[in-house]
């Protein structure tokens, strides 16, 4: 998994995967996660997990984790999927949940949801490599 990178603002993901073979980039805002992911796609990385994964509306969960795989050239499918997801996220940005308006219990629940999605993706990656 050395050619994979995980970009996240989720403390539970960072804690659970800091010892793994996957590189983890910790950022503080979802917008930075999106822009960093986009920049990596432009450098040839391939989108592994969907930026809007899960059944929660994109603006409700204040945590986001995206996994990309190192590639050799621009992957247009990754770019298209990413741009569509980012556009959808931006469309509802004014409805975005403010982290400071949520209790720690609710924040923990959102972290667990995001972690669960990533754990499933990691298992799938390991199974297919």
KOLPA-506530 format. One record per atom (N, C-alpha, C): atom name; residue in one letter; x, y, z; residue number from 1. Coordinates in steps of 0.001 Angstrom, whole numbers, plus 500000, padded with zeros to 6 digits. Layout:
<name CA&resn A&px X&py Y&pz Z&resi NUM> .
...
END
This chain:
<name N&resn X&px 500818&py 498805&pz 500000&resi 1> .
<name CA&resn X&px 500000&py 500000&pz 500000&resi 1> .
<name C&resn X&px 500862&py 501259&pz 500000&resi 1> .
<name N&resn X&px 502115&py 501102&pz 499681&resi 2> .
<name CA&resn X&px 503028&py 502236&pz 499714&resi 2> .
<name C&resn X&px 502719&py 503275&pz 498649&resi 2> .
<name N&resn X&px 502011&py 502892&pz 497601&resi 3> .
<name CA&resn X&px 501704&py 503857&pz 496543&resi 3> .
<name C&resn X&px 500305&py 504462&pz 496707&resi 3> .
<name N&resn X&px 499734&py 504338&pz 497903&resi 4> .
<name CA&resn X&px 498436&py 504929&pz 498222&resi 4> .
<name C&resn X&px 498641&py 506090&pz 499186&resi 4> .
<name N&resn X&px 497722&py 507036&pz 499115&resi 5> .
<name CA&resn X&px 497746&py 508173&pz 500031&resi 5> .
<name C&resn X&px 496323&py 508433&pz 500532&resi 5> .
<name N&resn X&px 496220&py 508711&pz 501812&resi 6> .
<name CA&resn X&px 494933&py 508986&pz 502439&resi 6> .
<name C&resn X&px 494957&py 510424&pz 502932&resi 6> .
<name N&resn X&px 493967&py 511194&pz 502518&resi 7> .
<name CA&resn X&px 493869&py 512600&pz 502916&resi 7> .
<name C&resn X&px 492627&py 512737&pz 503786&resi 7> .
<name N&resn X&px 492789&py 513273&pz 504987&resi 8> .
<name CA&resn X&px 491691&py 513260&pz 505943&resi 8> .
<name C&resn X&px 491765&py 514416&pz 506937&resi 8> .
<name N&resn X&px 490617&py 514696&pz 507536&resi 9> .
<name CA&resn X&px 490547&py 515592&pz 508691&resi 9> .
<name C&resn X&px 489937&py 514858&pz 509883&resi 9> .
<name N&resn X&px 489915&py 513532&pz 509801&resi 10> .
<name CA&resn X&px 489276&py 512711&pz 510824&resi 10> .
<name C&resn X&px 490317&py 512187&pz 511818&resi 10> .
<name N&resn X&px 490254&py 512626&pz 513073&resi 11> .
<name CA&resn X&px 491220&py 512167&pz 514075&resi 11> .
<name C&resn X&px 491231&py 510644&pz 514266&resi 11> .
<name N&resn X&px 490082&py 509992&pz 514146&resi 12> .
<name CA&resn X&px 490034&py 508538&pz 514308&resi 12> .
<name C&resn X&px 490747&py 507818&pz 513163&resi 12> .
<name N&resn X&px 490645&py 508335&pz 511959&resi 13> .
<name CA&resn X&px 491359&py 507749&pz 510821&resi 13> .
<name C&resn X&px 492861&py 507931&pz 511027&resi 13> .
<name N&resn X&px 493260&py 509122&pz 511424&resi 14> .
<name CA&resn X&px 494681&py 509403&pz 511653&resi 14> .
<name C&resn X&px 495234&py 508469&pz 512730&resi 14> .
<name N&resn X&px 494501&py 508328&pz 513808&resi 15> .
<name CA&resn X&px 494937&py 507476&pz 514916&resi 15> .
<name C&resn X&px 495037&py 506010&pz 514481&resi 15> .
<name N&resn X&px 494071&py 505521&pz 513726&resi 16> .
<name CA&resn X&px 494043&py 504102&pz 513352&resi 16> .
<name C&resn X&px 495021&py 503743&pz 512249&resi 16> .
<name N&resn X&px 495405&py 504703&pz 511406&resi 17> .
<name CA&resn X&px 496233&py 504372&pz 510248&resi 17> .
<name C&resn X&px 497609&py 505018&pz 510253&resi 17> .
<name N&resn X&px 497998&py 505643&pz 511332&resi 18> .
<name CA&resn X&px 499313&py 506296&pz 511359&resi 18> .
<name C&resn X&px 500460&py 505296&pz 511299&resi 18> .
<name N&resn X&px 500224&py 504055&pz 511700&resi 19> .
<name CA&resn X&px 501265&py 503024&pz 511696&resi 19> .
<name C&resn X&px 501220&py 502164&pz 510436&resi 19> .
<name N&resn X&px 500237&py 502358&pz 509583&resi 20> .
<name CA&resn X&px 500066&py 501541&pz 508382&resi 20> .
<name C&resn X&px 501069&py 501922&pz 507303&resi 20> .
<name N&resn X&px 501092&py 501125&pz 506254&resi 21> .
<name CA&resn X&px 501975&py 501388&pz 505125&resi 21> .
<name C&resn X&px 501433&py 502475&pz 504207&resi 21> .
<name N&resn X&px 500221&py 502928&pz 504443&resi 22> .
<name CA&resn X&px 499619&py 503965&pz 503617&resi 22> .
<name C&resn X&px 500009&py 505346&pz 504171&resi 22> .
<name N&resn X&px 500354&py 506264&pz 503292&resi 23> .
<name CA&resn X&px 500671&py 507630&pz 503715&resi 23> .
<name C&resn X&px 499391&py 508334&pz 504125&resi 23> .
<name N&resn X&px 499442&py 509049&pz 505230&resi 24> .
<name CA&resn X&px 498284&py 509788&pz 505724&resi 24> .
<name C&resn X&px 498634&py 511269&pz 505768&resi 24> .
<name N&resn X&px 497792&py 512074&pz 505107&resi 25> .
<name CA&resn X&px 497942&py 513526&pz 505133&resi 25> .
<name C&resn X&px 496789&py 514071&pz 505971&resi 25> .
<name N&resn X&px 497135&py 514751&pz 507043&resi 26> .
<name CA&resn X&px 496143&py 515317&pz 507944&resi 26> .
<name C&resn X&px 495939&py 516797&pz 507621&resi 26> .
<name N&resn X&px 494707&py 517142&pz 507300&resi 27> .
<name CA&resn X&px 494352&py 518534&pz 507017&resi 27> .
<name C&resn X&px 493209&py 518934&pz 507940&resi 27> .
<name N&resn X&px 492993&py 520226&pz 508085&resi 28> .
<name CA&resn X&px 491991&py 520665&pz 509050&resi 28> .
<name C&resn X&px 490615&py 520947&pz 508454&resi 28> .
<name N&resn X&px 490519&py 521144&pz 507157&resi 29> .
<name CA&resn X&px 489227&py 521510&pz 506564&resi 29> .
<name C&resn X&px 488915&py 520639&pz 505355&resi 29> .
<name N&resn X&px 487637&py 520377&pz 505167&resi 30> .
<name CA&resn X&px 487202&py 519566&pz 504025&resi 30> .
<name C&resn X&px 487618&py 520227&pz 502718&resi 30> .
<name N&resn X&px 487538&py 521529&pz 502638&resi 31> .
<name CA&resn X&px 487916&py 522218&pz 501410&resi 31> .
<name C&resn X&px 489377&py 521936&pz 501045&resi 31> .
<name N&resn X&px 490249&py 521879&pz 502064&resi 32> .
<name CA&resn X&px 491656&py 521566&pz 501818&resi 32> .
<name C&resn X&px 491820&py 520121&pz 501361&resi 32> .
<name N&resn X&px 490986&py 519238&pz 501887&resi 33> .
<name CA&resn X&px 491029&py 517836&pz 501457&resi 33> .
<name C&resn X&px 490673&py 517751&pz 499978&resi 33> .
<name N&resn X&px 489630&py 518468&pz 499589&resi 34> .
<name CA&resn X&px 489228&py 518470&pz 498181&resi 34> .
<name C&resn X&px 490313&py 519074&pz 497286&resi 34> .
<name N&resn X&px 490861&py 520215&pz 497665&resi 35> .
<name CA&resn X&px 491844&py 520862&pz 496790&resi 35> .
<name C&resn X&px 493143&py 520058&pz 496717&resi 35> .
<name N&resn X&px 493557&py 519473&pz 497825&resi 36> .
<name CA&resn X&px 494759&py 518636&pz 497814&resi 36> .
<name C&resn X&px 494540&py 517399&pz 496951&resi 36> .
<name N&resn X&px 493381&py 516786&pz 497072&resi 37> .
<name CA&resn X&px 493060&py 515610&pz 496252&resi 37> .
<name C&resn X&px 493044&py 515972&pz 494773&resi 37> .
<name N&resn X&px 492429&py 517098&pz 494454&resi 38> .
<name CA&resn X&px 492387&py 517554&pz 493061&resi 38> .
<name C&resn X&px 493788&py 517769&pz 492514&resi 38> .
<name N&resn X&px 494628&py 518402&pz 493305&resi 39> .
<name CA&resn X&px 495999&py 518650&pz 492867&resi 39> .
<name C&resn X&px 496752&py 517345&pz 492605&resi 39> .
<name N&resn X&px 496539&py 516353&pz 493471&resi 40> .
<name CA&resn X&px 497192&py 515058&pz 493274&resi 40> .
<name C&resn X&px 496661&py 514345&pz 492029&resi 40> .
<name N&resn X&px 495372&py 514457&pz 491767&resi 41> .
<name CA&resn X&px 494807&py 513863&pz 490550&resi 41> .
<name C&resn X&px 495451&py 514492&pz 489324&resi 41> .
<name N&resn X&px 495647&py 515787&pz 489358&resi 42> .
<name CA&resn X&px 496307&py 516468&pz 488240&resi 42> .
<name C&resn X&px 497763&py 516009&pz 488079&resi 42> .
<name N&resn X&px 498356&py 515511&pz 489161&resi 43> .
<name CA&resn X&px 499732&py 515000&pz 489105&resi 43> .
<name C&resn X&px 499783&py 513525&pz 488717&resi 43> .
<name N&resn X&px 498605&py 512907&pz 488478&resi 44> .
<name CA&resn X&px 498585&py 511522&pz 488029&resi 44> .
<name C&resn X&px 498011&py 510523&pz 489016&resi 44> .
<name N&resn X&px 497621&py 510968&pz 490193&resi 45> .
<name CA&resn X&px 497022&py 510038&pz 491153&resi 45> .
<name C&resn X&px 495622&py 509630&pz 490689&resi 45> .
<name N&resn X&px 495213&py 508446&pz 491108&resi 46> .
<name CA&resn X&px 493913&py 507880&pz 490723&resi 46> .
<name C&resn X&px 493014&py 507863&pz 491954&resi 46> .
<name N&resn X&px 491805&py 508316&pz 491783&resi 47> .
<name CA&resn X&px 490824&py 508344&pz 492860&resi 47> .
<name C&resn X&px 490404&py 506912&pz 493193&resi 47> .
<name N&resn X&px 490571&py 506506&pz 494446&resi 48> .
<name CA&resn X&px 490218&py 505160&pz 494878&resi 48> .
<name C&resn X&px 488874&py 505163&pz 495596&resi 48> .
<name N&resn X&px 488667&py 506138&pz 496468&resi 49> .
<name CA&resn X&px 487387&py 506238&pz 497172&resi 49> .
<name C&resn X&px 486641&py 507463&pz 496662&resi 49> .
<name N&resn X&px 485357&py 507337&pz 496595&resi 50> .
<name CA&resn X&px 484528&py 508440&pz 496123&resi 50> .
<name C&resn X&px 484541&py 509561&pz 497158&resi 50> .
<name N&resn X&px 484744&py 510795&pz 496742&resi 51> .
<name CA&resn X&px 484797&py 511910&pz 497700&resi 51> .
<name C&resn X&px 483513&py 512129&pz 498490&resi 51> .
<name N&resn X&px 482397&py 511634&pz 498000&resi 52> .
<name CA&resn X&px 481124&py 511798&pz 498710&resi 52> .
<name C&resn X&px 480576&py 510448&pz 499163&resi 52> .
<name N&resn X&px 481457&py 509544&pz 499513&resi 53> .
<name CA&resn X&px 481044&py 508198&pz 499919&resi 53> .
<name C&resn X&px 480147&py 508248&pz 501145&resi 53> .
<name N&resn X&px 479240&py 507305&pz 501224&resi 54> .
<name CA&resn X&px 478355&py 507185&pz 502375&resi 54> .
<name C&resn X&px 476965&py 507706&pz 502081&resi 54> .
<name N&resn X&px 476082&py 507424&pz 502982&resi 55> .
<name CA&resn X&px 474690&py 507802&pz 502766&resi 55> .
<name C&resn X&px 474326&py 509127&pz 503432&resi 55> .
<name N&resn X&px 475288&py 509766&pz 504061&resi 56> .
<name CA&resn X&px 475029&py 511063&pz 504695&resi 56> .
<name C&resn X&px 475215&py 512151&pz 503646&resi 56> .
<name N&resn X&px 474347&py 513132&pz 503680&resi 57> .
<name CA&resn X&px 474442&py 514237&pz 502728&resi 57> .
<name C&resn X&px 475824&py 514881&pz 502835&resi 57> .
<name N&resn X&px 476389&py 515316&pz 501704&resi 58> .
<name CA&resn X&px 477777&py 515780&pz 501693&resi 58> .
<name C&resn X&px 478093&py 516928&pz 502631&resi 58> .
<name N&resn X&px 477116&py 517716&pz 502986&resi 59> .
<name CA&resn X&px 477384&py 518873&pz 503832&resi 59> .
<name C&resn X&px 477122&py 518588&pz 505308&resi 59> .
<name N&resn X&px 476619&py 517389&pz 505634&resi 60> .
<name CA&resn X&px 476283&py 517097&pz 507023&resi 60> .
<name C&resn X&px 477452&py 516561&pz 507835&resi 60> .
<name N&resn X&px 478280&py 515726&pz 507231&resi 61> .
<name CA&resn X&px 479392&py 515146&pz 507969&resi 61> .
<name C&resn X&px 480602&py 516079&pz 507880&resi 61> .
<name N&resn X&px 481086&py 516563&pz 509017&resi 62> .
<name CA&resn X&px 482231&py 517483&pz 508992&resi 62> .
<name C&resn X&px 483574&py 516775&pz 508783&resi 62> .
<name N&resn X&px 483553&py 515447&pz 508575&resi 63> .
<name CA&resn X&px 484782&py 514688&pz 508368&resi 63> .
<name C&resn X&px 484767&py 514033&pz 506997&resi 63> .
<name N&resn X&px 485936&py 514015&pz 506391&resi 64> .
<name CA&resn X&px 486047&py 513461&pz 505040&resi 64> .
<name C&resn X&px 487420&py 512825&pz 504897&resi 64> .
<name N&resn X&px 487438&py 511649&pz 504314&resi 65> .
<name CA&resn X&px 488688&py 510965&pz 504015&resi 65> .
<name C&resn X&px 488628&py 510493&pz 502571&resi 65> .
<name N&resn X&px 489688&py 510764&pz 501833&resi 66> .
<name CA&resn X&px 489774&py 510358&pz 500430&resi 66> .
<name C&resn X&px 491076&py 509580&pz 500248&resi 66> .
<name N&resn X&px 490981&py 508444&pz 499559&resi 67> .
<name CA&resn X&px 492168&py 507648&pz 499251&resi 67> .
<name C&resn X&px 492446&py 507751&pz 497758&resi 67> .
<name N&resn X&px 493717&py 507964&pz 497444&resi 68> .
<name CA&resn X&px 494171&py 508019&pz 496056&resi 68> .
<name C&resn X&px 495340&py 507048&pz 495894&resi 68> .
<name N&resn X&px 495527&py 506601&pz 494665&resi 69> .
<name CA&resn X&px 496630&py 505694&pz 494332&resi 69> .
<name C&resn X&px 497536&py 506390&pz 493335&resi 69> .
<name N&resn X&px 498834&py 506234&pz 493544&resi 70> .
<name CA&resn X&px 499804&py 506842&pz 492642&resi 70> .
<name C&resn X&px 499653&py 506251&pz 491245&resi 70> .
<name N&resn X&px 499604&py 507132&pz 490258&resi 71> .
<name CA&resn X&px 499501&py 506718&pz 488868&resi 71> .
<name C&resn X&px 500623&py 507345&pz 488067&resi 71> .
<name N&resn X&px 500570&py 507145&pz 486771&resi 72> .
<name CA&resn X&px 501653&py 507644&pz 485918&resi 72> .
<name C&resn X&px 501244&py 508831&pz 485054&resi 72> .
<name N&resn X&px 499943&py 509006&pz 484840&resi 73> .
<name CA&resn X&px 499465&py 510116&pz 484017&resi 73> .
<name C&resn X&px 498080&py 510509&pz 484486&resi 73> .
<name N&resn X&px 497614&py 511634&pz 484000&resi 74> .
<name CA&resn X&px 496296&py 512126&pz 484395&resi 74> .
<name C&resn X&px 495223&py 511105&pz 484042&resi 74> .
<name N&resn X&px 494455&py 510703&pz 485054&resi 75> .
<name CA&resn X&px 493349&py 509768&pz 484873&resi 75> .
<name C&resn X&px 492067&py 510600&pz 484737&resi 75> .
<name N&resn X&px 491547&py 510651&pz 483527&resi 76> .
<name CA&resn X&px 490403&py 511521&pz 483253&resi 76> .
<name C&resn X&px 489136&py 511068&pz 483976&resi 76> .
<name N&resn X&px 488977&py 509761&pz 484204&resi 77> .
<name CA&resn X&px 487819&py 509291&pz 484967&resi 77> .
<name C&resn X&px 487880&py 509791&pz 486411&resi 77> .
<name N&resn X&px 489066&py 509727&pz 487002&resi 78> .
<name CA&resn X&px 489234&py 510237&pz 488365&resi 78> .
<name C&resn X&px 488935&py 511728&pz 488420&resi 78> .
<name N&resn X&px 489451&py 512447&pz 487440&resi 79> .
<name CA&resn X&px 489236&py 513893&pz 487407&resi 79> .
<name C&resn X&px 487750&py 514223&pz 487256&resi 79> .
<name N&resn X&px 487082&py 513524&pz 486359&resi 80> .
<name CA&resn X&px 485656&py 513770&pz 486133&resi 80> .
<name C&resn X&px 484842&py 513442&pz 487383&resi 80> .
<name N&resn X&px 485089&py 512273&pz 487990&resi 81> .
<name CA&resn X&px 484361&py 511899&pz 489209&resi 81> .
<name C&resn X&px 484620&py 512880&pz 490335&resi 81> .
<name N&resn X&px 485880&py 513288&pz 490460&resi 82> .
<name CA&resn X&px 486222&py 514231&pz 491510&resi 82> .
<name C&resn X&px 485544&py 515577&pz 491289&resi 82> .
<name N&resn X&px 485649&py 516103&pz 490080&resi 83> .
<name CA&resn X&px 485065&py 517421&pz 489790&resi 83> .
<name C&resn X&px 483553&py 517419&pz 489999&resi 83> .
<name N&resn X&px 482883&py 516350&pz 489595&resi 84> .
<name CA&resn X&px 481434&py 516245&pz 489817&resi 84> .
<name C&resn X&px 481106&py 516218&pz 491306&resi 84> .
<name N&resn X&px 481910&py 515496&pz 492075&resi 85> .
<name CA&resn X&px 481688&py 515418&pz 493522&resi 85> .
<name C&resn X&px 481930&py 516767&pz 494189&resi 85> .
<name N&resn X&px 483007&py 517422&pz 493793&resi 86> .
<name CA&resn X&px 483327&py 518714&pz 494391&resi 86> .
<name C&resn X&px 482252&py 519746&pz 494044&resi 86> .
<name N&resn X&px 481775&py 519706&pz 492832&resi 87> .
<name CA&resn X&px 480696&py 520614&pz 492413&resi 87> .
<name C&resn X&px 479454&py 520374&pz 493259&resi 87> .
<name N&resn X&px 479119&py 519112&pz 493489&resi 88> .
<name CA&resn X&px 477958&py 518764&pz 494306&resi 88> .
<name C&resn X&px 478152&py 519254&pz 495740&resi 88> .
<name N&resn X&px 479337&py 519054&pz 496273&resi 89> .
<name CA&resn X&px 479626&py 519523&pz 497626&resi 89> .
<name C&resn X&px 479484&py 521044&pz 497712&resi 89> .
<name N&resn X&px 480057&py 521759&pz 496770&resi 90> .
<name CA&resn X&px 479996&py 523218&pz 496769&resi 90> .
<name C&resn X&px 478561&py 523731&pz 496623&resi 90> .
<name N&resn X&px 477748&py 522958&pz 495915&resi 91> .
<name CA&resn X&px 476351&py 523347&pz 495685&resi 91> .
<name C&resn X&px 475598&py 523498&pz 497011&resi 91> .
<name N&resn X&px 475977&py 522710&pz 498001&resi 92> .
<name CA&resn X&px 475286&py 522723&pz 499288&resi 92> .
<name C&resn X&px 476133&py 523342&pz 500404&resi 92> .
<name N&resn X&px 477196&py 524018&pz 500031&resi 93> .
<name CA&resn X&px 478138&py 524538&pz 501023&resi 93> .
<name C&resn X&px 477481&py 525447&pz 502059&resi 93> .
<name N&resn X&px 476513&py 526227&pz 501658&resi 94> .
<name CA&resn X&px 475859&py 527126&pz 502616&resi 94> .
<name C&resn X&px 475109&py 526351&pz 503702&resi 94> .
<name N&resn X&px 474806&py 525066&pz 503450&resi 95> .
<name CA&resn X&px 474127&py 524233&pz 504442&resi 95> .
<name C&resn X&px 475101&py 523459&pz 505324&resi 95> .
<name N&resn X&px 476391&py 523674&pz 505110&resi 96> .
<name CA&resn X&px 477430&py 522911&pz 505792&resi 96> .
<name C&resn X&px 477273&py 523003&pz 507306&resi 96> .
<name N&resn X&px 477417&py 521860&pz 507951&resi 97> .
<name CA&resn X&px 477360&py 521796&pz 509400&resi 97> .
<name C&resn X&px 478633&py 522415&pz 509961&resi 97> .
<name N&resn X&px 478478&py 523261&pz 510926&resi 98> .
<name CA&resn X&px 479626&py 523878&pz 511589&resi 98> .
<name C&resn X&px 480061&py 522978&pz 512739&resi 98> .
<name N&resn X&px 481327&py 522607&pz 512734&resi 99> .
<name CA&resn X&px 481839&py 521682&pz 513748&resi 99> .
<name C&resn X&px 481624&py 522231&pz 515150&resi 99> .
<name N&resn X&px 481802&py 523520&pz 515341&resi 100> .
<name CA&resn X&px 481663&py 524081&pz 516687&resi 100> .
<name C&resn X&px 480211&py 524122&pz 517166&resi 100> .
<name N&resn X&px 479262&py 523771&pz 516305&resi 101> .
<name CA&resn X&px 477853&py 523714&pz 516708&resi 101> .
<name C&resn X&px 477432&py 522301&pz 517121&resi 101> .
<name N&resn X&px 478347&py 521347&pz 517072&resi 102> .
<name CA&resn X&px 478017&py 519957&pz 517358&resi 102> .
<name C&resn X&px 478641&py 519510&pz 518669&resi 102> .
<name N&resn X&px 477920&py 518645&pz 519377&resi 103> .
<name CA&resn X&px 478469&py 518093&pz 520615&resi 103> .
<name C&resn X&px 479587&py 517103&pz 520280&resi 103> .
<name N&resn X&px 480423&py 516819&pz 521276&resi 104> .
<name CA&resn X&px 481515&py 515865&pz 521061&resi 104> .
<name C&resn X&px 480973&py 514484&pz 520718&resi 104> .
<name N&resn X&px 479849&py 514106&pz 521279&resi 105> .
<name CA&resn X&px 479251&py 512790&pz 520969&resi 105> .
<name C&resn X&px 478872&py 512712&pz 519486&resi 105> .
<name N&resn X&px 478276&py 513754&pz 518971&resi 106> .
<name CA&resn X&px 477895&py 513769&pz 517553&resi 106> .
<name C&resn X&px 479145&py 513778&pz 516674&resi 106> .
<name N&resn X&px 480148&py 514553&pz 517050&resi 107> .
<name CA&resn X&px 481402&py 514559&pz 516301&resi 107> .
<name C&resn X&px 482028&py 513170&pz 516284&resi 107> .
<name N&resn X&px 482020&py 512497&pz 517437&resi 108> .
<name CA&resn X&px 482556&py 511129&pz 517507&resi 108> .
<name C&resn X&px 481787&py 510197&pz 516578&resi 108> .
<name N&resn X&px 480474&py 510344&pz 516544&resi 109> .
<name CA&resn X&px 479657&py 509504&pz 515659&resi 109> .
<name C&resn X&px 480025&py 509727&pz 514195&resi 109> .
<name N&resn X&px 480198&py 510975&pz 513799&resi 110> .
<name CA&resn X&px 480583&py 511269&pz 512414&resi 110> .
<name C&resn X&px 481980&py 510729&pz 512095&resi 110> .
<name N&resn X&px 482878&py 510804&pz 513066&resi 111> .
<name CA&resn X&px 484215&py 510248&pz 512867&resi 111> .
<name C&resn X&px 484152&py 508736&pz 512653&resi 111> .
<name N&resn X&px 483316&py 508070&pz 513419&resi 112> .
<name CA&resn X&px 483166&py 506613&pz 513300&resi 112> .
<name C&resn X&px 482587&py 506252&pz 511933&resi 112> .
<name N&resn X&px 481632&py 507011&pz 511468&resi 113> .
<name CA&resn X&px 481044&py 506750&pz 510145&resi 113> .
<name C&resn X&px 482112&py 506868&pz 509057&resi 113> .
<name N&resn X&px 482866&py 507943&pz 509071&resi 114> .
<name CA&resn X&px 483922&py 508136&pz 508077&resi 114> .
<name C&resn X&px 484978&py 507034&pz 508196&resi 114> .
<name N&resn X&px 485370&py 506690&pz 509407&resi 115> .
<name CA&resn X&px 486349&py 505631&pz 509632&resi 115> .
<name C&resn X&px 485846&py 504300&pz 509087&resi 115> .
<name N&resn X&px 484595&py 504005&pz 509321&resi 116> .
<name CA&resn X&px 484009&py 502752&pz 508834&resi 116> .
<name C&resn X&px 484069&py 502657&pz 507308&resi 116> .
<name N&resn X&px 483761&py 503746&pz 506634&resi 117> .
<name CA&resn X&px 483837&py 503773&pz 505172&resi 117> .
<name C&resn X&px 485266&py 503515&pz 504696&resi 117> .
<name N&resn X&px 486231&py 504115&pz 505368&resi 118> .
<name CA&resn X&px 487634&py 503965&pz 504974&resi 118> .
<name C&resn X&px 488134&py 502566&pz 505303&resi 118> .
<name N&resn X&px 487728&py 502013&pz 506432&resi 119> .
<name CA&resn X&px 488140&py 500645&pz 506767&resi 119> .
<name C&resn X&px 487670&py 499662&pz 505706&resi 119> .
<name N&resn X&px 486455&py 499853&pz 505231&resi 120> .
<name CA&resn X&px 485927&py 498997&pz 504171&resi 120> .
<name C&resn X&px 486749&py 499148&pz 502896&resi 120> .
<name N&resn X&px 487094&py 500362&pz 502546&resi 121> .
<name CA&resn X&px 487900&py 500613&pz 501347&resi 121> .
<name C&resn X&px 489294&py 500000&pz 501487&resi 121> .
<name N&resn X&px 489902&py 500132&pz 502665&resi 122> .
<name CA&resn X&px 491241&py 499579&pz 502908&resi 122> .
<name C&resn X&px 491210&py 498053&pz 502783&resi 122> .
<name N&resn X&px 490176&py 497428&pz 503341&resi 123> .
<name CA&resn X&px 490044&py 495968&pz 503221&resi 123> .
<name C&resn X&px 489941&py 495548&pz 501759&resi 123> .
<name N&resn X&px 489184&py 496281&pz 500997&resi 124> .
<name CA&resn X&px 489040&py 495985&pz 499570&resi 124> .
<name C&resn X&px 490360&py 496156&pz 498824&resi 124> .
<name N&resn X&px 491095&py 497199&pz 499149&resi 125> .
<name CA&resn X&px 492397&py 497445&pz 498521&resi 125> .
<name C&resn X&px 493348&py 496294&pz 498832&resi 125> .
<name N&resn X&px 493407&py 495906&pz 500112&resi 126> .
<name CA&resn X&px 494312&py 494827&pz 500536&resi 126> .
<name C&resn X&px 493935&py 493510&pz 499868&resi 126> .
<name N&resn X&px 492658&py 493268&pz 499726&resi 127> .
<name CA&resn X&px 492189&py 492022&pz 499105&resi 127> .
<name C&resn X&px 492559&py 491959&pz 497618&resi 127> .
<name N&resn X&px 492572&py 493115&pz 496964&resi 128> .
<name CA&resn X&px 492835&py 493161&pz 495528&resi 128> .
<name C&resn X&px 494300&py 493385&pz 495175&resi 128> .
<name N&resn X&px 495177&py 493501&pz 496184&resi 129> .
<name CA&resn X&px 496604&py 493694&pz 495865&resi 129> .
<name C&resn X&px 497414&py 492479&pz 496204&resi 129> .
END
